[in-house]
Amino acid sequence: MGPPEIAVIAAVIFLLFGAKKIPELAKSLGKSKAAFNEGLKEGPSSEEDEDKDDTD
């Protein structure tokens, strides 16, 4: 995907949501990504803890 395609996609997003909504969307996307990454970090450790509890 080159610069022209990215510019077209950005223009369409700008037209659909407007200048006021784009920062709100970016903020909520960042929060969602942070929560997802936190969940990924917590996931395997909780399963390992459950496995340790089962073997005792």
Residue pairs with C-beta under 8 A, 6 or more apart in sequence:
13 22
14 22
17 25
